[in-house]
């Protein structure tokens, strides 16, 4: 099952936020994340808050059925509008919407469009808003993609993961590799201006040659954006149990580094530039603005079971199970399980953790005195470079491979 949520502090039943958190709302970028918790099968490596039909039990329960889920999520959107308008009487325009999961496209296209219409009606979408849905290649049809595009979606992100059948089988992915280029072509034909592909490297049994095959296959489709993540064996997953029993080998750090270097080299040759440690795009316009909002500490409201939100230094997370979530939202109550108020030092530390991952770099003014004192050694060791006028620290390729270690040195 997905991991346990943190304890946190009690969240008010009506979801109200402190006045200070609402100050400046709308002056910062604002996004909406919509979580769809349904999957056809549970992949062995996944620890996201997702559920198969068998895990949900009786489908008649509110929120536990795909047919009723959109109503529960729309109820939380109405609550969000009420809570955020309490401070100033106005709501922030939404700059980005991201529908993730799970497998969002297991919901009917009409329901995904209904959710987007709810955001548009309650908040308003900024001109040029980025609206993304994740999808599995085998969970879309040409007709559904046309409906999504006509409904206002601008970007689709496919979970490709690999182009090699035995690697997909180890990951419990069910799609045929040949379906991916077909799904990309359907998205282009439907009018999507942005198509992203997600890849995973380091799967047990994956050779460097197999990873090269996946990269070549992805690049042949000319996506606008590529994410390439090293496989992490998360506690509590089926993969973790297989590793513990010795049935499959744990990911190898040296191979992970070689795979990352290969990806960066091949993507750069094809015209993609890195902008976050695991993300590459054909140019600034193709970067995922919603994810950049997370990395830059913007405001967002996360809708759905287990979804996390952040507004003005307050972070909260919803109850995990879709049925428990729906019972609260349809009754007009907040689905928040708990929350935390972030003090200034915590927010500074999180800025270092997140902004150091970006190609724009980390401003040295975010570091405290011991952190600034560590910068010359980090640069001398070839882990980062000073950019522009010397006020920002940008990771080198070697630094990206050791990003966590670099951050530890900057937060002594």
C-alpha beads as a LAMMPS data file, in Angstrom:
LAMMPS data file: protein, C-alpha beads

412 atoms
411 bonds

1 atom types
1 bond types

-500.0 500.0 xlo xhi
-500.0 500.0 ylo yhi
-500.0 500.0 zlo zhi

Masses

1 110.0

Atoms # bond

1 1 1 0.000 0.000 0.000
2 1 1 1.088 3.643 -0.421
3 1 1 3.192 5.153 2.371
4 1 1 1.700 6.569 5.528
5 1 1 1.132 10.314 5.489
6 1 1 3.067 12.444 8.013
7 1 1 1.424 13.235 11.344
8 1 1 1.427 17.040 11.183
9 1 1 -0.886 19.254 13.225
10 1 1 -4.685 19.119 13.284
11 1 1 -6.355 20.705 10.259
12 1 1 -9.552 22.729 10.831
13 1 1 -12.721 20.927 9.667
14 1 1 -13.686 23.870 7.461
15 1 1 -10.228 24.069 5.856
16 1 1 -9.706 27.725 6.827
17 1 1 -6.193 29.125 6.463
18 1 1 -4.434 31.676 8.671
19 1 1 -4.811 35.272 7.511
20 1 1 -1.059 35.572 7.005
21 1 1 -1.105 32.685 4.537
22 1 1 -3.634 34.484 2.346
23 1 1 -1.664 37.713 2.278
24 1 1 -0.219 38.186 -1.198
25 1 1 -2.369 35.423 -2.675
26 1 1 -2.450 35.975 -6.411
27 1 1 0.815 37.894 -6.434
28 1 1 2.590 34.531 -6.583
29 1 1 1.981 31.904 -9.307
30 1 1 -0.971 29.702 -8.389
31 1 1 -1.557 26.164 -9.616
32 1 1 -4.120 23.420 -9.135
33 1 1 -3.200 19.757 -8.896
34 1 1 -6.015 17.248 -9.496
35 1 1 -5.266 13.728 -8.265
36 1 1 -7.024 10.792 -9.910
37 1 1 -6.327 7.762 -7.686
38 1 1 -7.293 4.943 -10.068
39 1 1 -5.046 2.421 -11.845
40 1 1 -5.859 -0.661 -13.885
41 1 1 -3.012 -2.558 -12.172
42 1 1 -0.554 -1.663 -9.426
43 1 1 3.011 -1.413 -10.706
44 1 1 5.483 -3.116 -8.396
45 1 1 7.722 -0.060 -7.973
46 1 1 4.954 2.487 -7.340
47 1 1 4.237 3.953 -3.906
48 1 1 1.814 6.683 -5.046
49 1 1 -1.634 6.925 -3.494
50 1 1 -3.429 4.851 -6.119
51 1 1 -5.948 2.018 -6.057
52 1 1 -7.112 -0.741 -8.357
53 1 1 -10.770 -1.772 -8.543
54 1 1 -10.087 -4.791 -6.309
55 1 1 -8.497 -2.580 -3.634
56 1 1 -11.419 -0.134 -3.568
57 1 1 -14.078 -2.676 -2.684
58 1 1 -17.771 -1.981 -3.352
59 1 1 -17.998 0.444 -6.273
60 1 1 -21.212 2.008 -4.967
61 1 1 -19.383 3.928 -2.267
62 1 1 -19.015 7.646 -3.099
63 1 1 -15.587 8.409 -4.497
64 1 1 -14.661 4.731 -4.761
65 1 1 -16.106 4.577 -8.258
66 1 1 -14.722 6.289 -11.326
67 1 1 -18.277 7.279 -12.179
68 1 1 -18.724 9.318 -8.971
69 1 1 -15.189 10.551 -8.377
70 1 1 -15.439 13.810 -10.357
71 1 1 -18.326 14.991 -8.174
72 1 1 -16.254 14.486 -5.015
73 1 1 -13.301 16.388 -6.507
74 1 1 -15.539 19.229 -7.707
75 1 1 -16.847 19.567 -4.162
76 1 1 -13.289 20.131 -2.933
77 1 1 -12.728 22.727 -5.666
78 1 1 -15.752 24.647 -4.382
79 1 1 -14.359 24.438 -0.856
80 1 1 -10.993 25.711 -2.120
81 1 1 -12.620 28.729 -3.734
82 1 1 -14.500 29.518 -0.508
83 1 1 -11.379 29.178 1.665
84 1 1 -9.110 31.230 -0.580
85 1 1 -11.657 34.013 -1.065
86 1 1 -12.068 34.401 2.705
87 1 1 -9.063 36.667 3.056
88 1 1 -9.558 39.234 0.293
89 1 1 -12.796 38.339 -1.433
90 1 1 -10.897 37.604 -4.627
91 1 1 -9.397 34.436 -6.042
92 1 1 -6.055 33.933 -7.772
93 1 1 -6.083 33.171 -11.472
94 1 1 -4.829 29.659 -12.133
95 1 1 -1.610 29.621 -14.150
96 1 1 -1.198 25.834 -14.310
97 1 1 -3.379 22.769 -13.881
98 1 1 -1.864 19.298 -13.593
99 1 1 -3.996 16.149 -13.534
100 1 1 -1.930 13.304 -12.126
101 1 1 -2.409 9.919 -10.598
102 1 1 -2.788 7.083 -10.779
103 1 1 -3.934 7.056 -14.349
104 1 1 -6.085 10.145 -14.964
105 1 1 -7.234 8.942 -18.375
106 1 1 -9.023 6.001 -16.764
107 1 1 -11.663 8.640 -16.002
108 1 1 -13.984 9.460 -18.868
109 1 1 -12.768 12.435 -20.889
110 1 1 -16.017 14.225 -20.093
111 1 1 -15.194 13.991 -16.380
112 1 1 -11.664 15.335 -16.841
113 1 1 -13.100 18.250 -18.805
114 1 1 -15.712 18.764 -16.069
115 1 1 -12.911 19.097 -13.525
116 1 1 -11.095 21.624 -15.698
117 1 1 -14.348 23.513 -16.234
118 1 1 -14.712 23.635 -12.447
119 1 1 -11.297 25.289 -12.145
120 1 1 -12.128 27.692 -14.969
121 1 1 -15.533 28.648 -13.554
122 1 1 -14.483 29.031 -9.925
123 1 1 -11.047 30.616 -10.346
124 1 1 -10.493 31.544 -13.957
125 1 1 -7.568 30.411 -16.073
126 1 1 -4.744 32.810 -16.873
127 1 1 -4.103 33.617 -20.520
128 1 1 -1.836 30.891 -21.866
129 1 1 -2.431 28.627 -18.871
130 1 1 -0.626 25.277 -18.971
131 1 1 -3.091 22.390 -18.527
132 1 1 -1.518 18.925 -18.337
133 1 1 -2.878 15.441 -17.950
134 1 1 -0.778 12.379 -17.325
135 1 1 -1.720 9.293 -19.307
136 1 1 -0.606 5.753 -19.949
137 1 1 -0.154 4.956 -23.635
138 1 1 -2.788 2.233 -23.418
139 1 1 -5.340 4.419 -21.603
140 1 1 -6.056 6.900 -24.412
141 1 1 -7.903 6.854 -27.702
142 1 1 -7.841 9.365 -30.567
143 1 1 -11.390 10.403 -29.713
144 1 1 -10.624 10.953 -26.022
145 1 1 -7.596 13.093 -26.843
146 1 1 -9.679 15.271 -29.161
147 1 1 -12.247 15.738 -26.378
148 1 1 -9.519 16.708 -23.911
149 1 1 -7.904 19.160 -26.301
150 1 1 -11.233 20.769 -27.195
151 1 1 -12.007 20.939 -23.463
152 1 1 -8.924 23.070 -22.795
153 1 1 -6.055 20.670 -22.085
154 1 1 -2.802 21.866 -23.656
155 1 1 -0.256 19.241 -22.622
156 1 1 -0.146 15.456 -22.238
157 1 1 2.541 13.524 -20.357
158 1 1 2.832 9.836 -21.218
159 1 1 4.284 7.251 -18.863
160 1 1 6.479 5.523 -21.432
161 1 1 9.105 4.286 -18.893
162 1 1 10.896 2.013 -21.397
163 1 1 10.804 0.764 -24.979
164 1 1 12.123 -2.678 -24.051
165 1 1 9.484 -5.375 -23.357
166 1 1 11.361 -7.245 -20.612
167 1 1 12.030 -3.977 -18.758
168 1 1 8.355 -3.016 -18.956
169 1 1 7.439 -6.479 -17.658
170 1 1 9.739 -6.073 -14.638
171 1 1 8.050 -2.720 -13.920
172 1 1 4.579 -4.325 -14.312
173 1 1 3.775 -1.895 -17.126
174 1 1 1.057 -3.275 -19.369
175 1 1 1.409 -1.280 -22.591
176 1 1 2.999 -2.481 -25.820
177 1 1 6.046 -0.327 -26.685
178 1 1 4.597 0.117 -30.166
179 1 1 1.602 1.891 -28.645
180 1 1 3.700 4.879 -27.496
181 1 1 4.470 6.421 -30.911
182 1 1 0.845 5.829 -31.851
183 1 1 -0.365 7.664 -28.733
184 1 1 2.049 10.539 -29.414
185 1 1 0.786 10.811 -32.999
186 1 1 -2.809 10.866 -31.758
187 1 1 -1.975 13.700 -29.358
188 1 1 -0.341 15.708 -32.139
189 1 1 -3.300 15.096 -34.433
190 1 1 -5.672 16.241 -31.676
191 1 1 -3.812 19.558 -31.504
192 1 1 -1.741 19.165 -28.336
193 1 1 1.121 21.645 -28.548
194 1 1 3.123 19.951 -25.789
195 1 1 3.844 16.234 -25.420
196 1 1 6.093 14.872 -22.672
197 1 1 7.510 11.383 -22.136
198 1 1 8.503 9.920 -18.764
199 1 1 11.319 7.366 -18.676
200 1 1 12.775 5.225 -15.868
201 1 1 16.321 3.878 -15.829
202 1 1 17.980 1.398 -13.482
203 1 1 15.301 -1.294 -13.617
204 1 1 16.697 -4.683 -12.507
205 1 1 17.908 -6.514 -15.601
206 1 1 18.143 -3.376 -17.743
207 1 1 21.488 -3.072 -19.512
208 1 1 22.994 0.177 -20.682
209 1 1 22.254 -0.975 -24.238
210 1 1 18.570 -1.424 -23.342
211 1 1 18.490 2.063 -21.839
212 1 1 20.075 3.429 -25.021
213 1 1 17.271 1.763 -26.986
214 1 1 14.628 3.460 -24.840
215 1 1 16.290 6.861 -25.260
216 1 1 16.526 6.442 -29.022
217 1 1 12.897 5.379 -29.233
218 1 1 11.767 8.370 -27.180
219 1 1 13.813 10.849 -29.209
220 1 1 12.494 9.426 -32.478
221 1 1 9.041 10.654 -31.417
222 1 1 10.307 14.230 -30.987
223 1 1 8.546 14.995 -27.702
224 1 1 8.760 18.547 -26.382
225 1 1 9.810 17.380 -22.936
226 1 1 11.479 14.318 -21.429
227 1 1 11.726 13.282 -17.776
228 1 1 14.218 10.537 -16.907
229 1 1 14.158 9.181 -13.372
230 1 1 16.389 6.645 -11.675
231 1 1 14.363 3.782 -10.265
232 1 1 14.062 4.035 -6.492
233 1 1 13.048 0.985 -4.463
234 1 1 10.447 2.474 -2.149
235 1 1 9.721 0.739 1.185
236 1 1 6.481 -1.209 1.245
237 1 1 6.278 -1.802 -2.497
238 1 1 6.192 -5.173 -4.232
239 1 1 9.573 -4.381 -5.766
240 1 1 11.068 -3.764 -2.319
241 1 1 9.827 -7.171 -1.212
242 1 1 11.350 -8.802 -4.308
243 1 1 14.698 -7.150 -3.611
244 1 1 14.550 -8.204 0.060
245 1 1 13.898 -11.818 -0.970
246 1 1 16.793 -11.724 -3.432
247 1 1 14.520 -12.312 -6.421
248 1 1 15.792 -9.220 -8.220
249 1 1 18.927 -7.163 -7.765
250 1 1 18.818 -3.732 -6.164
251 1 1 19.556 -0.812 -8.510
252 1 1 23.284 -0.231 -8.989
253 1 1 24.561 3.284 -8.246
254 1 1 27.335 3.116 -10.844
255 1 1 24.941 2.020 -13.573
256 1 1 22.493 4.727 -12.520
257 1 1 25.238 7.315 -12.986
258 1 1 26.221 5.891 -16.375
259 1 1 22.564 5.855 -17.471
260 1 1 22.091 9.467 -16.403
261 1 1 25.213 10.587 -18.247
262 1 1 24.057 8.738 -21.360
263 1 1 20.634 10.358 -21.160
264 1 1 22.067 13.844 -20.729
265 1 1 24.472 13.339 -23.633
266 1 1 21.877 11.903 -26.019
267 1 1 19.265 14.503 -25.118
268 1 1 21.717 17.365 -25.523
269 1 1 22.728 16.092 -28.961
270 1 1 19.054 16.041 -29.933
271 1 1 18.540 19.651 -28.844
272 1 1 17.124 19.185 -25.345
273 1 1 18.443 21.211 -22.430
274 1 1 18.196 20.218 -18.788
275 1 1 16.311 22.634 -16.544
276 1 1 15.855 20.388 -13.506
277 1 1 17.996 17.425 -12.504
278 1 1 15.615 14.881 -14.057
279 1 1 13.913 17.054 -16.700
280 1 1 14.865 18.187 -20.197
281 1 1 12.974 20.348 -22.698
282 1 1 13.394 21.613 -26.254
283 1 1 13.387 25.180 -24.913
284 1 1 12.063 27.365 -22.081
285 1 1 8.523 27.304 -23.489
286 1 1 8.454 23.493 -23.228
287 1 1 9.425 23.353 -19.558
288 1 1 6.724 22.081 -17.216
289 1 1 5.591 25.285 -15.527
290 1 1 3.470 23.415 -12.992
291 1 1 6.443 21.454 -11.679
292 1 1 8.554 24.610 -11.673
293 1 1 5.952 26.041 -9.307
294 1 1 6.661 23.220 -6.862
295 1 1 10.415 23.663 -7.106
296 1 1 10.171 27.434 -6.651
297 1 1 7.819 27.320 -3.659
298 1 1 4.750 28.775 -5.383
299 1 1 1.164 28.316 -4.162
300 1 1 -0.988 25.395 -5.230
301 1 1 -4.102 23.578 -4.103
302 1 1 -4.003 19.798 -4.389
303 1 1 -7.412 18.224 -4.968
304 1 1 -8.034 14.541 -4.295
305 1 1 -7.241 11.779 -1.789
306 1 1 -3.720 12.074 -0.414
307 1 1 -3.062 15.279 -2.378
308 1 1 -0.741 17.888 -0.854
309 1 1 -1.255 21.655 -0.984
310 1 1 0.803 24.729 -0.146
311 1 1 -0.397 28.306 0.253
312 1 1 1.625 31.087 1.868
313 1 1 3.759 28.867 4.084
314 1 1 0.964 26.479 5.107
315 1 1 1.215 22.910 3.826
316 1 1 -1.526 20.321 4.234
317 1 1 -2.475 16.898 2.926
318 1 1 -5.761 15.109 2.425
319 1 1 -7.012 11.799 3.776
320 1 1 -5.786 8.944 1.616
321 1 1 -8.691 6.675 0.791
322 1 1 -11.086 7.786 -1.969
323 1 1 -14.157 6.740 0.032
324 1 1 -13.070 8.646 3.169
325 1 1 -12.197 11.609 0.969
326 1 1 -15.590 11.668 -0.725
327 1 1 -17.503 11.352 2.539
328 1 1 -15.928 14.618 3.664
329 1 1 -16.099 16.611 0.452
330 1 1 -19.685 15.787 -0.466
331 1 1 -20.666 16.882 3.059
332 1 1 -18.956 20.241 2.484
333 1 1 -16.133 19.530 4.946
334 1 1 -12.412 19.797 4.337
335 1 1 -10.739 16.524 3.364
336 1 1 -7.475 17.679 4.986
337 1 1 -6.027 15.121 7.378
338 1 1 -3.343 17.373 8.852
339 1 1 -1.173 20.384 8.115
340 1 1 1.988 22.205 9.140
341 1 1 2.905 25.868 9.389
342 1 1 6.343 26.388 7.880
343 1 1 8.590 28.795 9.751
344 1 1 11.133 30.988 7.994
345 1 1 14.069 28.635 8.515
346 1 1 12.154 25.612 7.230
347 1 1 11.157 27.513 4.100
348 1 1 14.758 28.604 3.559
349 1 1 16.032 25.034 3.871
350 1 1 13.396 23.814 1.418
351 1 1 14.440 26.517 -1.049
352 1 1 17.994 25.182 -0.923
353 1 1 16.771 21.598 -1.394
354 1 1 14.599 22.445 -4.390
355 1 1 16.193 25.394 -6.153
356 1 1 19.619 23.754 -6.192
357 1 1 18.111 21.228 -8.617
358 1 1 17.300 23.871 -11.239
359 1 1 19.459 25.006 -14.143
360 1 1 18.636 28.596 -13.130
361 1 1 20.645 27.863 -10.019
362 1 1 20.409 28.693 -6.342
363 1 1 20.819 32.285 -5.225
364 1 1 23.660 32.577 -2.737
365 1 1 21.491 34.922 -0.682
366 1 1 19.353 31.895 0.262
367 1 1 22.309 30.304 2.055
368 1 1 23.235 31.060 5.640
369 1 1 26.800 31.948 6.585
370 1 1 28.058 28.324 6.930
371 1 1 26.407 27.482 3.616
372 1 1 28.080 30.381 1.821
373 1 1 31.383 29.354 3.352
374 1 1 30.967 25.892 1.761
375 1 1 30.496 27.290 -1.759
376 1 1 34.189 27.695 -2.752
377 1 1 34.924 24.036 -1.950
378 1 1 31.825 22.874 -3.840
379 1 1 33.009 24.841 -6.882
380 1 1 36.627 23.663 -6.498
381 1 1 35.421 20.048 -6.420
382 1 1 33.728 20.536 -9.790
383 1 1 30.212 20.065 -8.405
384 1 1 28.887 23.510 -9.287
385 1 1 29.736 26.759 -11.018
386 1 1 28.997 30.365 -10.172
387 1 1 26.700 31.823 -12.815
388 1 1 26.163 35.319 -14.166
389 1 1 27.525 37.894 -11.768
390 1 1 28.546 35.183 -9.336
391 1 1 25.340 35.394 -7.320
392 1 1 23.947 31.982 -8.293
393 1 1 25.230 28.460 -7.905
394 1 1 24.495 26.042 -10.772
395 1 1 25.214 22.319 -10.615
396 1 1 27.618 20.785 -13.113
397 1 1 26.886 17.373 -14.631
398 1 1 28.913 15.775 -11.826
399 1 1 27.010 17.909 -9.333
400 1 1 23.683 16.721 -10.712
401 1 1 24.798 13.132 -10.158
402 1 1 25.626 14.031 -6.554
403 1 1 22.886 16.608 -5.974
404 1 1 21.874 15.284 -2.570
405 1 1 25.481 15.363 -1.362
406 1 1 25.892 18.921 -2.642
407 1 1 22.808 20.040 -0.749
408 1 1 24.117 18.457 2.446
409 1 1 27.275 20.510 2.078
410 1 1 25.239 23.692 1.582
411 1 1 23.141 22.936 4.678
412 1 1 25.855 22.057 7.219

Bonds

1 1 1 2
2 1 2 3
3 1 3 4
4 1 4 5
5 1 5 6
6 1 6 7
7 1 7 8
8 1 8 9
9 1 9 10
10 1 10 11
11 1 11 12
12 1 12 13
13 1 13 14
14 1 14 15
15 1 15 16
16 1 16 17
17 1 17 18
18 1 18 19
19 1 19 20
20 1 20 21
21 1 21 22
22 1 22 23
23 1 23 24
24 1 24 25
25 1 25 26
26 1 26 27
27 1 27 28
28 1 28 29
29 1 29 30
30 1 30 31
31 1 31 32
32 1 32 33
33 1 33 34
34 1 34 35
35 1 35 36
36 1 36 37
37 1 37 38
38 1 38 39
39 1 39 40
40 1 40 41
41 1 41 42
42 1 42 43
43 1 43 44
44 1 44 45
45 1 45 46
46 1 46 47
47 1 47 48
48 1 48 49
49 1 49 50
50 1 50 51
51 1 51 52
52 1 52 53
53 1 53 54
54 1 54 55
55 1 55 56
56 1 56 57
57 1 57 58
58 1 58 59
59 1 59 60
60 1 60 61
61 1 61 62
62 1 62 63
63 1 63 64
64 1 64 65
65 1 65 66
66 1 66 67
67 1 67 68
68 1 68 69
69 1 69 70
70 1 70 71
71 1 71 72
72 1 72 73
73 1 73 74
74 1 74 75
75 1 75 76
76 1 76 77
77 1 77 78
78 1 78 79
79 1 79 80
80 1 80 81
81 1 81 82
82 1 82 83
83 1 83 84
84 1 84 85
85 1 85 86
86 1 86 87
87 1 87 88
88 1 88 89
89 1 89 90
90 1 90 91
91 1 91 92
92 1 92 93
93 1 93 94
94 1 94 95
95 1 95 96
96 1 96 97
97 1 97 98
98 1 98 99
99 1 99 100
100 1 100 101
101 1 101 102
102 1 102 103
103 1 103 104
104 1 104 105
105 1 105 106
106 1 106 107
107 1 107 108
108 1 108 109
109 1 109 110
110 1 110 111
111 1 111 112
112 1 112 113
113 1 113 114
114 1 114 115
115 1 115 116
116 1 116 117
117 1 117 118
118 1 118 119
119 1 119 120
120 1 120 121
121 1 121 122
122 1 122 123
123 1 123 124
124 1 124 125
125 1 125 126
126 1 126 127
127 1 127 128
128 1 128 129
129 1 129 130
130 1 130 131
131 1 131 132
132 1 132 133
133 1 133 134
134 1 134 135
135 1 135 136
136 1 136 137
137 1 137 138
138 1 138 139
139 1 139 140
140 1 140 141
141 1 141 142
142 1 142 143
143 1 143 144
144 1 144 145
145 1 145 146
146 1 146 147
147 1 147 148
148 1 148 149
149 1 149 150
150 1 150 151
151 1 151 152
152 1 152 153
153 1 153 154
154 1 154 155
155 1 155 156
156 1 156 157
157 1 157 158
158 1 158 159
159 1 159 160
160 1 160 161
161 1 161 162
162 1 162 163
163 1 163 164
164 1 164 165
165 1 165 166
166 1 166 167
167 1 167 168
168 1 168 169
169 1 169 170
170 1 170 171
171 1 171 172
172 1 172 173
173 1 173 174
174 1 174 175
175 1 175 176
176 1 176 177
177 1 177 178
178 1 178 179
179 1 179 180
180 1 180 181
181 1 181 182
182 1 182 183
183 1 183 184
184 1 184 185
185 1 185 186
186 1 186 187
187 1 187 188
188 1 188 189
189 1 189 190
190 1 190 191
191 1 191 192
192 1 192 193
193 1 193 194
194 1 194 195
195 1 195 196
196 1 196 197
197 1 197 198
198 1 198 199
199 1 199 200
200 1 200 201
201 1 201 202
202 1 202 203
203 1 203 204
204 1 204 205
205 1 205 206
206 1 206 207
207 1 207 208
208 1 208 209
209 1 209 210
210 1 210 211
211 1 211 212
212 1 212 213
213 1 213 214
214 1 214 215
215 1 215 216
216 1 216 217
217 1 217 218
218 1 218 219
219 1 219 220
220 1 220 221
221 1 221 222
222 1 222 223
223 1 223 224
224 1 224 225
225 1 225 226
226 1 226 227
227 1 227 228
228 1 228 229
229 1 229 230
230 1 230 231
231 1 231 232
232 1 232 233
233 1 233 234
234 1 234 235
235 1 235 236
236 1 236 237
237 1 237 238
238 1 238 239
239 1 239 240
240 1 240 241
241 1 241 242
242 1 242 243
243 1 243 244
244 1 244 245
245 1 245 246
246 1 246 247
247 1 247 248
248 1 248 249
249 1 249 250
250 1 250 251
251 1 251 252
252 1 252 253
253 1 253 254
254 1 254 255
255 1 255 256
256 1 256 257
257 1 257 258
258 1 258 259
259 1 259 260
260 1 260 261
261 1 261 262
262 1 262 263
263 1 263 264
264 1 264 265
265 1 265 266
266 1 266 267
267 1 267 268
268 1 268 269
269 1 269 270
270 1 270 271
271 1 271 272
272 1 272 273
273 1 273 274
274 1 274 275
275 1 275 276
276 1 276 277
277 1 277 278
278 1 278 279
279 1 279 280
280 1 280 281
281 1 281 282
282 1 282 283
283 1 283 284
284 1 284 285
285 1 285 286
286 1 286 287
287 1 287 288
288 1 288 289
289 1 289 290
290 1 290 291
291 1 291 292
292 1 292 293
293 1 293 294
294 1 294 295
295 1 295 296
296 1 296 297
297 1 297 298
298 1 298 299
299 1 299 300
300 1 300 301
301 1 301 302
302 1 302 303
303 1 303 304
304 1 304 305
305 1 305 306
306 1 306 307
307 1 307 308
308 1 308 309
309 1 309 310
310 1 310 311
311 1 311 312
312 1 312 313
313 1 313 314
314 1 314 315
315 1 315 316
316 1 316 317
317 1 317 318
318 1 318 319
319 1 319 320
320 1 320 321
321 1 321 322
322 1 322 323
323 1 323 324
324 1 324 325
325 1 325 326
326 1 326 327
327 1 327 328
328 1 328 329
329 1 329 330
330 1 330 331
331 1 331 332
332 1 332 333
333 1 333 334
334 1 334 335
335 1 335 336
336 1 336 337
337 1 337 338
338 1 338 339
339 1 339 340
340 1 340 341
341 1 341 342
342 1 342 343
343 1 343 344
344 1 344 345
345 1 345 346
346 1 346 347
347 1 347 348
348 1 348 349
349 1 349 350
350 1 350 351
351 1 351 352
352 1 352 353
353 1 353 354
354 1 354 355
355 1 355 356
356 1 356 357
357 1 357 358
358 1 358 359
359 1 359 360
360 1 360 361
361 1 361 362
362 1 362 363
363 1 363 364
364 1 364 365
365 1 365 366
366 1 366 367
367 1 367 368
368 1 368 369
369 1 369 370
370 1 370 371
371 1 371 372
372 1 372 373
373 1 373 374
374 1 374 375
375 1 375 376
376 1 376 377
377 1 377 378
378 1 378 379
379 1 379 380
380 1 380 381
381 1 381 382
382 1 382 383
383 1 383 384
384 1 384 385
385 1 385 386
386 1 386 387
387 1 387 388
388 1 388 389
389 1 389 390
390 1 390 391
391 1 391 392
392 1 392 393
393 1 393 394
394 1 394 395
395 1 395 396
396 1 396 397
397 1 397 398
398 1 398 399
399 1 399 400
400 1 400 401
401 1 401 402
402 1 402 403
403 1 403 404
404 1 404 405
405 1 405 406
406 1 406 407
407 1 407 408
408 1 408 409
409 1 409 410
410 1 410 411
411 1 411 412
